[in-house]
């Protein structure tokens, strides 16, 4: 199942790349977004939908996500943006693993050939994680940071189609009945900051075999439609 | 004040006496910072002073204001690092004498702004403020043990935080500059005030002719 979904995601990516690499005939006569879309003062409003997944040794198959956001070019080829996404990372039965990233990002844009506009950058923000219908639902915000990579190509006047790939690092939620994770009753960093103040022995917290990953990576591959103005 | 210090102060003030250079906007610069970090507040109870390294990329939007992105790594030993203690090993039910190895590392990814003021000649003092995400990692290990032990592991958490401070840079040639920077970092942990004071030397690289 996972392989099937990965194949679908790869196919979507390939379609987006193919679309980005060629100028559609119906776009040829339009007012070229051209260089102007990367000029200082340009604004982009983006909508996107696609594949999303969280990493881990035992994680559900990736599912889908969507989002929207706004970018403004504060300098030529440099943009600052704010985005909101909703990502259903996967399900075990009815239990769902959901992530809602609310982020800001800084991107460097460039131009390849006539009509391909790749970009790359970094971002950060608050990631609201929710585990739903698990028997012990939990949710909360955690800071996260990510790398972003993508490309767009004009398909109509003031309209661009492309893809967007994100790799975010966030805290891994504690274990619950449906999803594995680090034990909830362990000494967290917040606990250690207080409990390590005392003398070394005999009461200081000790970590025995505590090697479970405390962070996880969230991947997303999305088709992106952008309105430029 | 000795003659030597008078000469040092005079040498530092000399660039200030030079006529202001044309510090054009649209100046981009990549800066590497190397220095030390000193835990403050409650964080000083669990961590020792250590080192820091940073990389930032910024752009001078106007003559007095720059903005950019920075990534910084802080490392320090734990307060109990090197302590020899007896622990009860749960896997063997025996007491084991160990030498503890503790590390605190923090990585920061954030945005910053710099406000330049009183620029004279090649010298550019500035104030700096920033905000971002901080990933705090604590690790525990043993450096020596009297018997086998399973002690070891790590904990990690992401937090929000901000930084503020100042520094100056001195243009040495073309787009290259040297400088000094001091920053205070405040990280929002649940119950503890995690703060750091960093001082570092900076070297900046930018296009010649900025």
Interface residues (C-beta under 8 A of the other chain):
Chain A: X74 X75 X78 X104 X106 X122 X124 X126 X142 X143 X144 X145 X169 X170 X171 X186 X187 X188 X189 X190 X192 X193 X194 X196 X197 X200 X201 X202 X204 X206 X207 X208 X209 X210 X211 X214 X215
Chain B: X42 X43 X45 X46 X59 X61 X67 X69 X78 X79 X80 X83 X85 X86 X87 X90 X100 X109 X110 X111 X132 X133 X134 X135 X136 X137 X138 X140 X150 X151 X152 X153 X154 X155 X156 X157 X158 X159 X160 X189 X190 X191 X192 X194
